[in-house]
Amino acid sequence: MVASTYTVAFEGIEARMVEVQCATMAGLPSFSIVGLPDKAVSEARERIRAALEAMSIALPSCKITVNMSPADMPKEGSHFDLPIALALLAALEIVPKDKALETVALGELSLDGTLVPVIGTLPAALAAAEEDRVLLCPTASAAEAAWVGATPVFGAKTLLDVIRHYTGKAVLPPALPGEVSHAPTARDLRDVKGQERAKRALEIAAAGRHHLFLLGPPGSGKSMLSARIPGILPPLTAAEALETSMIHSLSGLLDEGGISRTRPFREPHHTASMPAIVGGGKGAKPGEISLAHNGVLFMDEFPEFNRQVLETLRQPIETGEVVVARANAHIRYPCRFMLVAAANPCKCGFMSDPARACSRAPACGADYLARISGPLMDRFDLRVEVPPVSFTDLDLPATGESSASVAARVQSARNLQTQRYQGIDGLRTNAEAEGAILEEVATPDAEGRDLLTRVAEKFGLTARGYHRVLRVARTIADLDGSSSVRHPHIAEAVSYRLALSKEV
């Protein structure tokens, strides 16, 4: 007797369909799994045998062979437990074979038959929808999978629930999509005393998804400012939430019963390794730059990161994706993030403080910032010097706008960009505009063009720098509610571009 069901194997954020075939035949009693299983898949035999024993179902005295096709694709993870068990139950005629064939299943089994949550149910639901099959998974993982909405998703607590569902004794209700709502953050921009220029740069960066570099002595508020960026970012759109949640699902970060519309904010430590930042390691997992997709990647103490790690960021910043190369596959992960980097001006951090001037200034600052290569620094749209704050300023009352006021302007600017780039694939914000589209939307007026030409000639702007100034100017114009890019917008954009230039 041969029966089949389906499950998935993961390659990056893509779920590839795997057919699980189970055959029972005459011969010495045995239970074998073939099709390039890893250790976790091979151990499914014992978990399934114990789970069936807990339900008083005895395996027949025959040869049982489970094949996972395509057989040349590596199978990794414990989520193969449920599809193997379902195929076996269909082969034993305990559940209908036709129902098992219409199912994509994934889930880990406990020894008592309880189903344990697994990663990747969201991309698995997308794969099931493309094949016009239903998805069966543990109850705890069903809410995120049901968010796809294109295929029925059934969540079961135990293997007994699965049997009762397919035999019609207790049909499981389709799972409802779950969405996690986080409480509003208590971190408000009003908490930051002074630093009005840095606050303005944060608003521009959030509105157009521009990369931001903050330079200042210890205690000037660089980390404090960066921590308040999530409070001014707009929520994820439906498409962005789906993209982001697929990566988080594969990383096991969706453990709250659904997905979130809050933009990710990742802040890796400067000792993080290359696979941790870029992706890779065992199973070629996504790194921090992919986990920050459609959100913010904050890298504090930027020059302290490994030089090789920093240089690897250059291509993902430009392309919006990273390729993890392996001998047998090239796995692509999206990584369209907003990079916010913070650094001290020198090793001790007080080069610009006359009261604690370093004896090696200014050479110490040049040596320290030289750890950041010129091509990488050229990719920052906004560069801001954050001056030290006097302790007397801290006694002053809070000034400036709240995060809610800034967030409203950022949302309005994002809405303008959504309308402007509607229908253009891969283009959502001003930071991604290039070529003819950039010329069309960001061509400055005559005064602005003249200013930009003089700046480019005097300070030697690269072609990349020239285009980044135009993108920032377009965002400033959006915040200003202007349909065209004018001279003041170009002037402000140029001021952020030349903030740390040696020529100034």
One Martini backbone bead per residue (centre of mass of N, CA, C, O) as a GRO file, in nm:
protein
  504
    1MET     BB    1   0.095   0.038   0.025
    2VAL     BB    2   0.043   0.369  -0.111
    3ALA     BB    3   0.120   0.702   0.016
    4SER     BB    4   0.054   1.066   0.009
    5THR     BB    5   0.220   1.378   0.075
    6TYR     BB    6   0.298   1.717   0.185
    7THR     BB    7   0.580   1.942   0.187
    8VAL     BB    8   0.868   2.138   0.295
    9ALA     BB    9   1.159   2.309   0.171
   10PHE     BB   10   1.424   2.532   0.245
   11GLU     BB   11   1.522   2.828   0.033
   12GLY     BB   12   1.538   3.054   0.210
   13ILE     BB   13   1.217   3.202   0.152
   14GLU     BB   14   1.169   2.941   0.005
   15ALA     BB   15   0.920   2.687  -0.067
   16ARG     BB   16   0.970   2.355  -0.139
   17MET     BB   17   0.826   2.093  -0.271
   18VAL     BB   18   0.740   1.781  -0.092
   19GLU     BB   19   0.714   1.440  -0.136
   20VAL     BB   20   0.547   1.200   0.077
   21GLN     BB   21   0.624   0.858   0.077
   22CYS     BB   22   0.436   0.555   0.165
   23ALA     BB   23   0.534   0.209   0.224
   24THR     BB   24   0.379  -0.111   0.250
   25MET     BB   25   0.546  -0.432   0.303
   26ALA     BB   26   0.673  -0.719   0.269
   27GLY     BB   27   0.868  -0.818   0.555
   28LEU     BB   28   1.080  -0.712   0.758
   29PRO     BB   29   1.062  -0.529   1.026
   30SER     BB   30   1.055  -0.174   0.932
   31PHE     BB   31   1.193   0.180   0.943
   32SER     BB   32   1.243   0.392   0.666
   33ILE     BB   33   1.436   0.687   0.555
   34VAL     BB   34   1.440   0.863   0.247
   35GLY     BB   35   1.596   1.159   0.093
   36LEU     BB   36   1.812   1.322   0.249
   37PRO     BB   37   1.828   1.305   0.559
   38ASP     BB   38   1.866   1.421   0.857
   39LYS     BB   39   1.880   1.365   1.184
   40ALA     BB   40   1.596   1.478   1.254
   41VAL     BB   41   1.446   1.304   1.041
   42SER     BB   42   1.540   1.021   1.130
   43GLU     BB   43   1.412   1.056   1.428
   44ALA     BB   44   1.104   1.038   1.353
   45ARG     BB   45   1.049   0.740   1.402
   46GLU     BB   46   1.039   0.750   1.718
   47ARG     BB   47   0.822   0.968   1.750
   48ILE     BB   48   0.599   0.822   1.591
   49ARG     BB   49   0.592   0.557   1.747
   50ALA     BB   50   0.520   0.689   2.023
   51ALA     BB   51   0.261   0.839   1.935
   52LEU     BB   52   0.103   0.586   1.846
   53GLU     BB   53   0.122   0.439   2.117
   54ALA     BB   54  -0.039   0.661   2.278
   55MET     BB   55  -0.299   0.578   2.071
   56SER     BB   56  -0.305   0.264   2.023
   57ILE     BB   57  -0.105   0.233   1.767
   58ALA     BB   58   0.007  -0.028   1.576
   59LEU     BB   59   0.250  -0.148   1.401
   60PRO     BB   60   0.304  -0.339   1.155
   61SER     BB   61   0.449  -0.646   1.035
   62CYS     BB   62   0.648  -0.455   0.834
   63LYS     BB   63   0.764  -0.274   0.563
   64ILE     BB   64   0.876   0.066   0.601
   65THR     BB   65   0.873   0.331   0.351
   66VAL     BB   66   1.023   0.657   0.323
   67ASN     BB   67   0.984   0.908   0.069
   68MET     BB   68   1.162   1.208  -0.044
   69SER     BB   69   1.047   1.428  -0.294
   70PRO     BB   70   1.325   1.507  -0.396
   71ALA     BB   71   1.611   1.308  -0.331
   72ASP     BB   72   1.844   1.551  -0.386
   73MET     BB   73   1.719   1.704  -0.146
   74PRO     BB   74   1.772   1.842   0.136
   75LYS     BB   75   1.656   1.741   0.469
   76GLU     BB   76   1.555   1.980   0.722
   77GLY     BB   77   1.415   1.913   1.020
   78SER     BB   78   1.118   1.863   1.232
   79HIS     BB   79   0.867   1.918   1.022
   80PHE     BB   80   0.850   1.606   0.907
   81ASP     BB   81   0.675   1.447   1.107
   82LEU     BB   82   0.379   1.493   1.012
   83PRO     BB   83   0.394   1.395   0.713
   84ILE     BB   84   0.490   1.112   0.780
   85ALA     BB   85   0.250   1.034   0.960
   86LEU     BB   86   0.029   1.085   0.746
   87ALA     BB   87   0.131   0.883   0.534
   88LEU     BB   88   0.114   0.637   0.720
   89LEU     BB   89  -0.192   0.656   0.786
   90ALA     BB   90  -0.274   0.624   0.486
   91ALA     BB   91  -0.135   0.345   0.438
   92LEU     BB   92  -0.316   0.222   0.689
   93GLU     BB   93  -0.616   0.340   0.654
   94ILE     BB   94  -0.694   0.574   0.872
   95VAL     BB   95  -0.673   0.775   0.640
   96PRO     BB   96  -0.744   0.932   0.368
   97LYS     BB   97  -0.564   0.951   0.077
   98ASP     BB   98  -0.689   1.203  -0.065
   99LYS     BB   99  -0.650   1.400   0.175
  100ALA     BB  100  -0.342   1.376   0.200
  101LEU     BB  101  -0.285   1.475  -0.100
  102GLU     BB  102  -0.415   1.778  -0.026
  103THR     BB  103  -0.162   1.814   0.171
  104VAL     BB  104   0.025   2.046   0.370
  105ALA     BB  105   0.274   1.950   0.605
  106LEU     BB  106   0.378   2.072   0.942
  107GLY     BB  107   0.556   1.920   1.223
  108GLU     BB  108   0.618   1.843   1.558
  109LEU     BB  109   0.668   1.559   1.763
  110SER     BB  110   0.573   1.418   2.040
  111LEU     BB  111   0.554   1.132   2.232
  112ASP     BB  112   0.227   1.204   2.290
  113GLY     BB  113   0.131   1.373   2.009
  114THR     BB  114   0.221   1.650   2.025
  115LEU     BB  115   0.231   1.964   1.870
  116VAL     BB  116   0.502   2.152   1.760
  117PRO     BB  117   0.628   2.430   1.685
  118VAL     BB  118   0.732   2.586   1.376
  119ILE     BB  119   0.905   2.694   1.116
  120GLY     BB  120   0.771   2.834   0.808
  121THR     BB  121   0.448   2.863   0.763
  122LEU     BB  122   0.424   3.103   0.573
  123PRO     BB  123   0.574   2.995   0.316
  124ALA     BB  124   0.403   2.732   0.312
  125ALA     BB  125   0.131   2.869   0.245
  126LEU     BB  126   0.218   2.979  -0.028
  127ALA     BB  127   0.284   2.704  -0.155
  128ALA     BB  128   0.000   2.581  -0.116
  129ALA     BB  129  -0.153   2.792  -0.287
  130GLU     BB  130  -0.006   2.731  -0.559
  131GLU     BB  131  -0.112   2.409  -0.534
  132ASP     BB  132  -0.399   2.383  -0.413
  133ARG     BB  133  -0.362   2.347  -0.092
  134VAL     BB  134  -0.364   2.253   0.224
  135LEU     BB  135  -0.286   2.343   0.565
  136LEU     BB  136  -0.089   2.164   0.815
  137CYS     BB  137  -0.057   2.256   1.165
  138PRO     BB  138   0.014   2.387   1.438
  139THR     BB  139  -0.167   2.597   1.628
  140ALA     BB  140   0.069   2.805   1.702
  141SER     BB  141   0.125   2.844   1.365
  142ALA     BB  142  -0.155   2.931   1.219
  143ALA     BB  143  -0.186   3.244   1.232
  144GLU     BB  144   0.040   3.321   1.032
  145ALA     BB  145  -0.055   3.145   0.787
  146ALA     BB  146  -0.352   3.273   0.759
  147TRP     BB  147  -0.253   3.555   0.640
  148VAL     BB  148  -0.258   3.481   0.340
  149GLY     BB  149  -0.569   3.371   0.244
  150ALA     BB  150  -0.537   3.140  -0.013
  151THR     BB  151  -0.566   2.911   0.215
  152PRO     BB  152  -0.639   2.663   0.408
  153VAL     BB  153  -0.596   2.652   0.772
  154PHE     BB  154  -0.488   2.393   0.999
  155GLY     BB  155  -0.499   2.349   1.353
  156ALA     BB  156  -0.318   2.123   1.565
  157LYS     BB  157  -0.241   1.971   1.879
  158THR     BB  158  -0.270   1.672   1.772
  159LEU     BB  159  -0.271   1.369   1.613
  160LEU     BB  160  -0.566   1.304   1.689
  161ASP     BB  161  -0.690   1.554   1.553
  162VAL     BB  162  -0.611   1.468   1.268
  163ILE     BB  163  -0.773   1.206   1.255
  164ARG     BB  164  -1.053   1.331   1.325
  165HIS     BB  165  -1.057   1.519   1.079
  166TYR     BB  166  -1.020   1.300   0.840
  167THR     BB  167  -1.276   1.119   0.956
  168GLY     BB  168  -1.510   1.335   1.067
  169LYS     BB  169  -1.540   1.360   1.392
  170ALA     BB  170  -1.346   1.645   1.412
  171VAL     BB  171  -1.352   1.928   1.264
  172LEU     BB  172  -1.145   2.169   1.181
  173PRO     BB  173  -1.103   2.492   1.200
  174PRO     BB  174  -1.018   2.755   1.048
  175ALA     BB  175  -0.778   2.967   1.063
  176LEU     BB  176  -0.692   3.277   1.194
  177PRO     BB  177  -0.559   3.565   1.159
  178GLY     BB  178  -0.267   3.705   1.309
  179GLU     BB  179  -0.213   4.014   1.507
  180VAL     BB  180   0.038   4.203   1.647
  181SER     BB  181   0.013   4.443   1.911
  182HIS     BB  182   0.201   4.701   2.012
  183ALA     BB  183   0.296   4.905   2.233
  184PRO     BB  184   0.368   5.208   2.271
  185THR     BB  185   0.637   5.381   2.282
  186ALA     BB  186   0.820   5.567   2.534
  187ARG     BB  187   0.997   5.684   2.310
  188ASP     BB  188   1.073   6.027   2.275
  189LEU     BB  189   1.187   6.313   2.121
  190ARG     BB  190   1.143   6.500   2.374
  191ASP     BB  191   1.378   6.366   2.547
  192VAL     BB  192   1.559   6.531   2.361
  193LYS     BB  193   1.804   6.759   2.416
  194GLY     BB  194   1.813   6.915   2.152
  195GLN     BB  195   1.934   6.824   1.848
  196GLU     BB  196   1.781   6.941   1.587
  197ARG     BB  197   1.945   6.838   1.344
  198ALA     BB  198   1.922   6.537   1.409
  199LYS     BB  199   1.615   6.524   1.402
  200ARG     BB  200   1.586   6.610   1.109
  201ALA     BB  201   1.747   6.371   0.993
  202LEU     BB  202   1.555   6.152   1.096
  203GLU     BB  203   1.308   6.243   0.933
  204ILE     BB  204   1.432   6.213   0.651
  205ALA     BB  205   1.517   5.917   0.672
  206ALA     BB  206   1.228   5.803   0.730
  207ALA     BB  207   1.083   5.917   0.472
  208GLY     BB  208   1.322   5.787   0.248
  209ARG     BB  209   1.525   5.568   0.341
  210HIS     BB  210   1.792   5.682   0.463
  211HIS     BB  211   2.116   5.690   0.526
  212LEU     BB  212   2.280   5.720   0.857
  213PHE     BB  213   2.534   5.938   1.011
  214LEU     BB  214   2.672   5.945   1.343
  215LEU     BB  215   2.876   6.205   1.503
  216GLY     BB  216   3.012   6.165   1.841
  217PRO     BB  217   3.045   6.184   2.154
  218PRO     BB  218   3.008   6.060   2.441
  219GLY     BB  219   2.673   6.139   2.540
  220SER     BB  220   2.520   6.299   2.291
  221GLY     BB  221   2.272   6.089   2.169
  222LYS     BB  222   2.283   5.866   1.948
  223SER     BB  223   2.126   5.624   2.073
  224MET     BB  224   1.876   5.784   2.156
  225LEU     BB  225   1.791   5.867   1.874
  226SER     BB  226   1.777   5.583   1.740
  227ALA     BB  227   1.558   5.462   1.942
  228ARG     BB  228   1.331   5.675   1.804
  229ILE     BB  229   1.265   5.574   1.515
  230PRO     BB  230   1.017   5.377   1.548
  231GLY     BB  231   0.819   5.626   1.634
  232ILE     BB  232   0.833   5.754   1.311
  233LEU     BB  233   0.746   5.510   1.169
  234PRO     BB  234   0.564   5.350   0.961
  235PRO     BB  235   0.374   5.109   0.902
  236LEU     BB  236   0.331   4.826   0.759
  237THR     BB  237   0.242   4.696   0.492
  238ALA     BB  238   0.111   4.419   0.365
  239ALA     BB  239   0.353   4.346   0.184
  240GLU     BB  240   0.578   4.402   0.394
  241ALA     BB  241   0.478   4.207   0.615
  242LEU     BB  242   0.513   3.952   0.446
  243GLU     BB  243   0.813   3.970   0.386
  244THR     BB  244   0.917   3.997   0.679
  245SER     BB  245   0.771   3.741   0.803
  246MET     BB  246   0.918   3.527   0.638
  247ILE     BB  247   1.191   3.569   0.771
  248HIS     BB  248   1.097   3.541   1.070
  249SER     BB  249   0.984   3.257   1.040
  250LEU     BB  250   1.261   3.118   0.969
  251SER     BB  251   1.383   3.241   1.259
  252GLY     BB  252   1.162   3.219   1.498
  253LEU     BB  253   1.006   3.521   1.563
  254LEU     BB  254   0.702   3.399   1.543
  255ASP     BB  255   0.570   3.371   1.888
  256GLU     BB  256   0.270   3.553   1.916
  257GLY     BB  257   0.031   3.468   1.708
  258GLY     BB  258   0.170   3.641   1.469
  259ILE     BB  259   0.190   3.940   1.311
  260SER     BB  260   0.362   4.250   1.241
  261ARG     BB  261   0.356   4.616   1.169
  262THR     BB  262   0.625   4.652   1.285
  263ARG     BB  263   0.922   4.773   1.242
  264PRO     BB  264   1.225   4.670   1.233
  265PHE     BB  265   1.487   4.667   1.504
  266ARG     BB  266   1.832   4.638   1.464
  267GLU     BB  267   2.120   4.575   1.714
  268PRO     BB  268   2.415   4.484   1.672
  269HIS     BB  269   2.704   4.387   1.777
  270HIS     BB  270   3.046   4.452   1.711
  271THR     BB  271   3.110   4.123   1.748
  272ALA     BB  272   2.981   4.029   1.509
  273SER     BB  273   2.957   3.817   1.262
  274MET     BB  274   2.921   3.755   0.940
  275PRO     BB  275   2.672   3.558   0.953
  276ALA     BB  276   2.506   3.743   1.147
  277ILE     BB  277   2.481   3.985   0.944
  278VAL     BB  278   2.450   3.848   0.643
  279GLY     BB  279   2.470   3.536   0.652
  280GLY     BB  280   2.450   3.182   0.726
  281GLY     BB  281   2.577   2.901   0.808
  282LYS     BB  282   2.371   2.681   0.923
  283GLY     BB  283   2.148   2.678   0.656
  284ALA     BB  284   2.159   2.969   0.558
  285LYS     BB  285   2.083   3.204   0.736
  286PRO     BB  286   1.960   3.489   0.821
  287GLY     BB  287   2.056   3.805   0.885
  288GLU     BB  288   2.038   4.120   1.005
  289ILE     BB  289   1.980   4.256   0.725
  290SER     BB  290   1.718   4.077   0.683
  291LEU     BB  291   1.571   4.133   0.958
  292ALA     BB  292   1.567   4.455   0.857
  293HIS     BB  293   1.354   4.440   0.661
  294ASN     BB  294   1.177   4.736   0.634
  295GLY     BB  295   1.387   4.874   0.833
  296VAL     BB  296   1.631   4.885   1.097
  297LEU     BB  297   1.994   4.930   1.109
  298PHE     BB  298   2.184   4.943   1.406
  299MET     BB  299   2.531   5.067   1.429
  300ASP     BB  300   2.723   5.071   1.683
  301GLU     BB  301   3.035   5.133   1.673
  302PHE     BB  302   3.124   5.113   1.366
  303PRO     BB  303   3.451   5.087   1.362
  304GLU     BB  304   3.444   4.810   1.544
  305PHE     BB  305   3.387   4.656   1.320
  306ASN     BB  306   3.457   4.442   1.104
  307ARG     BB  307   3.590   4.510   0.804
  308GLN     BB  308   3.457   4.281   0.641
  309VAL     BB  309   3.167   4.343   0.728
  310LEU     BB  310   3.149   4.633   0.618
  311GLU     BB  311   3.217   4.567   0.315
  312THR     BB  312   2.964   4.374   0.277
  313LEU     BB  313   2.744   4.613   0.277
  314ARG     BB  314   2.766   4.755   0.001
  315GLN     BB  315   2.583   4.579  -0.184
  316PRO     BB  316   2.312   4.562  -0.021
  317ILE     BB  317   2.259   4.869  -0.021
  318GLU     BB  318   2.215   4.880  -0.337
  319THR     BB  319   2.027   4.607  -0.404
  320GLY     BB  320   1.847   4.468  -0.157
  321GLU     BB  321   2.041   4.207  -0.154
  322VAL     BB  322   2.152   3.873  -0.057
  323VAL     BB  323   2.414   3.629  -0.122
  324VAL     BB  324   2.433   3.289  -0.027
  325ALA     BB  325   2.704   3.091  -0.082
  326ARG     BB  326   2.712   2.759  -0.208
  327ALA     BB  327   2.798   2.470  -0.355
  328ASN     BB  328   2.467   2.393  -0.415
  329ALA     BB  329   2.388   2.709  -0.359
  330HIS     BB  330   2.194   3.020  -0.407
  331ILE     BB  331   2.091   3.241  -0.155
  332ARG     BB  332   1.822   3.471  -0.128
  333TYR     BB  333   1.795   3.786   0.046
  334PRO     BB  334   1.626   4.035   0.163
  335CYS     BB  335   1.768   4.398   0.228
  336ARG     BB  336   1.566   4.664   0.280
  337PHE     BB  337   1.731   4.901   0.456
  338MET     BB  338   1.806   5.123   0.731
  339LEU     BB  339   2.104   5.281   0.792
  340VAL     BB  340   2.239   5.327   1.127
  341ALA     BB  341   2.526   5.508   1.224
  342ALA     BB  342   2.767   5.509   1.498
  343ALA     BB  343   3.029   5.744   1.614
  344ASN     BB  344   3.329   5.827   1.715
  345PRO     BB  345   3.588   6.051   1.646
  346CYS     BB  346   3.756   5.856   1.836
  347LYS     BB  347   3.885   5.643   2.056
  348CYS     BB  348   3.812   5.829   2.311
  349GLY     BB  349   3.588   6.070   2.198
  350PHE     BB  350   3.745   6.379   2.268
  351MET     BB  351   3.858   6.559   2.029
  352SER     BB  352   3.636   6.813   2.043
  353ASP     BB  353   3.725   6.854   2.344
  354PRO     BB  354   3.896   7.103   2.510
  355ALA     BB  355   3.904   6.971   2.805
  356ARG     BB  356   3.990   6.668   2.647
  357ALA     BB  357   4.231   6.673   2.474
  358CYS     BB  358   4.409   6.507   2.248
  359SER     BB  359   4.747   6.455   2.176
  360ARG     BB  360   4.670   6.318   1.873
  361ALA     BB  361   4.548   6.548   1.754
  362PRO     BB  362   4.390   6.455   1.451
  363ALA     BB  363   4.505   6.163   1.396
  364CYS     BB  364   4.314   5.983   1.563
  365GLY     BB  365   4.058   6.039   1.393
  366ALA     BB  366   4.164   5.949   1.118
  367ASP     BB  367   4.235   5.658   1.200
  368TYR     BB  368   3.956   5.569   1.303
  369LEU     BB  369   3.778   5.647   1.041
  370ALA     BB  370   3.952   5.466   0.840
  371ARG     BB  371   3.785   5.202   0.894
  372ILE     BB  372   3.609   5.359   0.696
  373SER     BB  373   3.545   5.349   0.391
  374GLY     BB  374   3.481   5.549   0.128
  375PRO     BB  375   3.257   5.378  -0.021
  376LEU     BB  376   3.083   5.350   0.235
  377MET     BB  377   3.047   5.652   0.309
  378ASP     BB  378   2.911   5.722   0.027
  379ARG     BB  379   2.629   5.566   0.117
  380PHE     BB  380   2.560   5.812   0.284
  381ASP     BB  381   2.316   6.056   0.282
  382LEU     BB  382   2.355   6.121   0.598
  383ARG     BB  383   2.555   6.364   0.786
  384VAL     BB  384   2.607   6.392   1.146
  385GLU     BB  385   2.682   6.615   1.400
  386VAL     BB  386   2.702   6.543   1.753
  387PRO     BB  387   2.697   6.732   2.006
  388PRO     BB  388   2.756   6.808   2.307
  389VAL     BB  389   2.600   6.797   2.631
  390SER     BB  390   2.520   6.989   2.877
  391PHE     BB  391   2.419   6.964   3.203
  392THR     BB  392   2.250   7.230   3.193
  393ASP     BB  393   2.055   7.137   2.958
  394LEU     BB  394   1.904   6.912   3.128
  395ASP     BB  395   1.730   7.132   3.304
  396LEU     BB  396   1.568   7.184   3.077
  397PRO     BB  397   1.300   7.189   2.912
  398ALA     BB  398   1.119   7.042   2.692
  399THR     BB  399   1.170   7.032   2.342
  400GLY     BB  400   0.992   7.010   2.078
  401GLU     BB  401   0.877   6.747   1.915
  402SER     BB  402   0.696   6.482   1.883
  403SER     BB  403   0.673   6.175   1.746
  404ALA     BB  404   0.384   6.209   1.634
  405SER     BB  405   0.437   6.461   1.457
  406VAL     BB  406   0.660   6.338   1.284
  407ALA     BB  407   0.505   6.085   1.187
  408ALA     BB  408   0.294   6.239   1.019
  409ARG     BB  409   0.496   6.351   0.808
  410VAL     BB  410   0.616   6.082   0.722
  411GLN     BB  411   0.349   5.960   0.620
  412SER     BB  412   0.294   6.171   0.402
  413ALA     BB  413   0.555   6.120   0.241
  414ARG     BB  414   0.499   5.819   0.187
  415ASN     BB  415   0.236   5.860   0.031
  416LEU     BB  416   0.361   6.014  -0.205
  417GLN     BB  417   0.550   5.778  -0.290
  418THR     BB  418   0.336   5.569  -0.344
  419GLN     BB  419   0.202   5.728  -0.576
  420ARG     BB  420   0.453   5.777  -0.755
  421TYR     BB  421   0.540   5.442  -0.755
  422GLN     BB  422   0.304   5.323  -0.880
  423GLY     BB  423   0.372   5.022  -1.062
  424ILE     BB  424   0.673   4.996  -0.957
  425ASP     BB  425   0.899   4.772  -0.929
  426GLY     BB  426   1.096   4.804  -0.641
  427LEU     BB  427   0.939   5.093  -0.573
  428ARG     BB  428   0.884   5.313  -0.272
  429THR     BB  429   1.128   5.509  -0.240
  430ASN     BB  430   1.362   5.754  -0.286
  431ALA     BB  431   1.620   5.568  -0.234
  432GLU     BB  432   1.542   5.388  -0.512
  433ALA     BB  433   1.588   5.597  -0.710
  434GLU     BB  434   1.668   5.590  -1.069
  435GLY     BB  435   1.759   5.736  -1.335
  436ALA     BB  436   1.488   5.843  -1.503
  437ILE     BB  437   1.317   5.869  -1.246
  438LEU     BB  438   1.497   6.068  -1.095
  439GLU     BB  439   1.488   6.291  -1.310
  440GLU     BB  440   1.178   6.328  -1.301
  441VAL     BB  441   1.140   6.380  -0.967
  442ALA     BB  442   1.447   6.552  -0.906
  443THR     BB  443   1.451   6.804  -1.070
  444PRO     BB  444   1.573   7.100  -1.041
  445ASP     BB  445   1.596   7.407  -1.039
  446ALA     BB  446   1.803   7.646  -1.146
  447GLU     BB  447   1.929   7.714  -0.867
  448GLY     BB  448   1.975   7.422  -0.775
  449ARG     BB  449   2.156   7.336  -1.011
  450ASP     BB  450   2.378   7.544  -0.965
  451LEU     BB  451   2.457   7.457  -0.680
  452LEU     BB  452   2.522   7.159  -0.744
  453THR     BB  453   2.746   7.218  -0.950
  454ARG     BB  454   2.938   7.376  -0.760
  455VAL     BB  455   2.971   7.149  -0.550
  456ALA     BB  456   3.079   6.928  -0.738
  457GLU     BB  457   3.335   7.089  -0.826
  458LYS     BB  458   3.461   7.165  -0.543
  459PHE     BB  459   3.411   6.862  -0.384
  460GLY     BB  460   3.389   6.604  -0.562
  461LEU     BB  461   3.144   6.457  -0.649
  462THR     BB  462   3.005   6.178  -0.694
  463ALA     BB  463   2.770   6.016  -0.863
  464ARG     BB  464   2.643   5.902  -0.610
  465GLY     BB  465   2.630   6.169  -0.450
  466TYR     BB  466   2.454   6.325  -0.648
  467HIS     BB  467   2.204   6.134  -0.633
  468ARG     BB  468   2.165   6.148  -0.323
  469VAL     BB  469   2.096   6.444  -0.311
  470LEU     BB  470   1.838   6.423  -0.482
  471ARG     BB  471   1.686   6.229  -0.295
  472VAL     BB  472   1.686   6.407  -0.044
  473ALA     BB  473   1.548   6.651  -0.177
  474ARG     BB  474   1.285   6.501  -0.240
  475THR     BB  475   1.212   6.447   0.057
  476ILE     BB  476   1.208   6.738   0.154
  477ALA     BB  477   0.981   6.819  -0.041
  478ASP     BB  478   0.770   6.625   0.077
  479LEU     BB  479   0.772   6.751   0.365
  480ASP     BB  480   0.691   7.040   0.226
  481GLY     BB  481   0.476   6.985  -0.015
  482SER     BB  482   0.642   6.965  -0.281
  483SER     BB  483   0.649   6.900  -0.631
  484SER     BB  484   0.930   7.039  -0.627
  485VAL     BB  485   1.273   7.102  -0.662
  486ARG     BB  486   1.450   7.331  -0.472
  487HIS     BB  487   1.696   7.522  -0.348
  488PRO     BB  488   1.652   7.459  -0.038
  489HIS     BB  489   1.662   7.150  -0.072
  490ILE     BB  490   1.949   7.131  -0.183
  491ALA     BB  491   2.095   7.277   0.048
  492GLU     BB  492   2.021   7.074   0.271
  493ALA     BB  493   2.133   6.820   0.137
  494VAL     BB  494   2.427   6.921   0.114
  495SER     BB  495   2.482   6.965   0.420
  496TYR     BB  496   2.475   6.653   0.479
  497ARG     BB  497   2.698   6.562   0.275
  498LEU     BB  498   2.935   6.781   0.398
  499ALA     BB  499   2.976   6.748   0.710
  500LEU     BB  500   3.255   6.537   0.686
  501SER     BB  501   3.427   6.695   0.509
  502LYS     BB  502   3.753   6.809   0.450
  503GLU     BB  503   3.689   7.071   0.274
  504VAL     BB  504   3.516   7.237   0.500
   0.00000   0.00000   0.00000
